[in-house]
Amino acid sequence: FTTEFKDYVGLALKYLRRELYFGEYMMDVEYYEECEDDKDGSTTYAMIYVDDSYLTIRVKVYGVMQDWYNNGKLDKVSSTLLHEMCHIFTEPLWYWARYDCSPSQEPIIRRDNERQVQRIANVIGWLLPKDWYSVDRLKEIED
């Protein structure tokens, strides 16, 4: 992963953390070429782990996003990061839904959670400035 890409991801996540009012969360970002959980030819672009007790988040970014960045597809990189950050909204419900479901229900609950997270991301994406993910715009918000 290039330093330029990592800097971009860091700025985008910092911006989203501020705009979504998740400033109380400590955030770490990790980079991996591919997701160890991908099966049957699926591709994971990014993942987030949320700890609501200790207010920490860990974002995993996978190699396909570096490819998008290299090809100028900042909209795809940023919309994926926005989707991952929106998991923070549903995490408490997602936790309890998984806790109390049968193993056969878990894939259905996972699918429905992903759908709701994407709907939240769509609404927030429409409300953010249209160019929020541009490099110049993100550099303006640096502390």
C-alpha positions as CSV (number, residue, x, y, z in Angstrom):
1,F,0.0,0.0,0.0
2,T,1.3,3.4,-0.9
3,T,1.9,6.1,1.6
4,E,-0.3,8.4,-0.5
5,F,-3.2,5.9,-0.4
6,K,-2.8,5.4,3.4
7,D,-2.8,9.2,3.9
8,Y,-6.0,9.5,1.8
9,V,-7.8,6.7,3.7
10,G,-6.7,8.4,7.0
11,L,-8.0,11.8,6.0
12,A,-11.3,10.3,4.7
13,L,-11.9,8.3,7.9
14,K,-11.0,11.3,10.0
15,Y,-13.5,13.5,8.1
16,L,-16.3,10.9,8.4
17,R,-15.6,10.4,12.1
18,R,-16.0,14.1,12.6
19,E,-19.1,14.5,10.3
20,L,-20.9,11.5,11.8
21,Y,-20.1,12.6,15.4
22,F,-18.0,9.6,16.3
23,G,-15.2,11.7,17.7
24,E,-15.3,9.8,21.0
25,Y,-14.1,6.6,19.2
26,M,-10.4,5.8,19.0
27,M,-9.6,4.6,15.5
28,D,-7.0,2.3,14.1
29,V,-6.6,1.3,10.4
30,E,-5.0,-1.9,9.1
31,Y,-4.1,-2.8,5.6
32,Y,-4.2,-6.3,4.0
33,E,-3.9,-7.5,0.5
34,E,-7.0,-9.7,0.7
35,C,-9.6,-10.7,3.3
36,E,-9.0,-14.1,4.9
37,D,-12.8,-14.6,5.2
38,D,-13.5,-14.3,1.4
39,K,-15.0,-17.5,0.1
40,D,-16.6,-18.6,-3.1
41,G,-14.9,-15.9,-5.1
42,S,-16.3,-13.0,-3.1
43,T,-14.3,-9.9,-2.5
44,T,-14.2,-7.9,0.7
45,Y,-13.3,-4.3,0.2
46,A,-13.1,-3.2,3.8
47,M,-14.3,-4.3,7.3
48,I,-14.9,-2.5,10.6
49,Y,-14.8,-3.8,14.1
50,V,-16.6,-1.8,16.7
51,D,-16.2,-2.0,20.4
52,D,-19.0,0.0,22.0
53,S,-17.7,-0.6,25.5
54,Y,-14.3,0.9,25.0
55,L,-15.3,3.2,22.1
56,T,-12.8,1.9,19.7
57,I,-13.0,1.0,16.0
58,R,-10.6,-0.9,13.8
59,V,-11.0,-0.5,10.1
60,K,-9.4,-3.1,7.8
61,V,-8.8,-2.0,4.2
62,Y,-8.1,-4.5,1.5
63,G,-6.0,-4.4,-1.7
64,V,-8.8,-3.7,-4.1
65,M,-9.2,-0.3,-2.6
66,Q,-5.6,0.6,-3.5
67,D,-6.4,-0.4,-7.1
68,W,-9.4,1.8,-7.1
69,Y,-7.4,4.7,-5.7
70,N,-4.7,4.1,-8.4
71,N,-7.3,4.3,-11.1
72,G,-8.8,7.6,-9.7
73,K,-12.0,6.0,-8.3
74,L,-12.1,8.0,-5.2
75,D,-15.9,7.8,-5.1
76,K,-15.7,4.0,-4.7
77,V,-13.0,4.2,-2.0
78,S,-14.9,6.9,-0.1
79,S,-18.3,5.3,-0.4
80,T,-16.8,2.0,0.9
81,L,-15.3,3.8,3.9
82,L,-18.6,5.7,4.5
83,H,-20.4,2.3,4.5
84,E,-18.0,0.9,7.0
85,M,-18.3,3.9,9.4
86,C,-22.1,3.6,9.2
87,H,-21.8,0.1,10.8
88,I,-21.2,2.1,14.1
89,F,-24.9,3.1,14.0
90,T,-26.2,-0.4,13.9
91,E,-23.5,-2.2,16.0
92,P,-25.5,-2.4,19.3
93,L,-28.5,-3.9,17.5
94,W,-26.4,-6.2,15.4
95,Y,-24.6,-7.5,18.4
96,W,-27.9,-8.4,20.2
97,A,-29.5,-9.8,17.1
98,R,-26.6,-12.2,16.6
99,Y,-26.4,-13.1,20.3
100,D,-29.9,-14.4,20.4
101,C,-30.4,-16.0,17.0
102,S,-30.1,-19.6,15.8
103,P,-27.1,-20.3,13.5
104,S,-29.5,-20.7,10.6
105,Q,-30.8,-17.1,11.1
106,E,-27.4,-15.4,11.3
107,P,-26.9,-15.1,7.5
108,I,-30.3,-13.5,7.1
109,I,-29.7,-11.1,10.0
110,R,-26.2,-10.3,8.5
111,R,-27.8,-9.6,5.1
112,D,-30.5,-7.3,6.6
113,N,-27.9,-5.5,8.7
114,E,-25.8,-4.8,5.6
115,R,-28.8,-3.5,3.7
116,Q,-29.7,-1.1,6.5
117,V,-26.1,0.1,6.8
118,Q,-26.1,0.8,3.1
119,R,-29.3,2.7,3.3
120,I,-27.9,4.8,6.1
121,A,-24.7,5.3,4.1
122,N,-26.8,6.4,1.0
123,V,-28.7,9.0,3.0
124,I,-25.5,10.4,4.6
125,G,-23.8,10.3,1.3
126,W,-26.5,12.4,-0.2
127,L,-26.3,14.9,2.7
128,L,-22.5,15.4,2.6
129,P,-21.0,17.9,0.2
130,K,-20.8,16.3,-3.3
131,D,-17.0,16.6,-3.4
132,W,-16.3,15.7,0.2
133,Y,-14.0,12.9,-0.8
134,S,-11.7,15.0,-3.1
135,V,-8.1,15.1,-1.9
136,D,-8.1,18.9,-1.8
137,R,-11.3,19.1,0.3
138,L,-10.0,16.4,2.8
139,K,-6.7,18.3,3.2
140,E,-8.6,21.4,4.2
141,I,-10.0,19.6,7.3
142,E,-6.6,18.5,8.7
143,D,-6.1,19.7,12.3
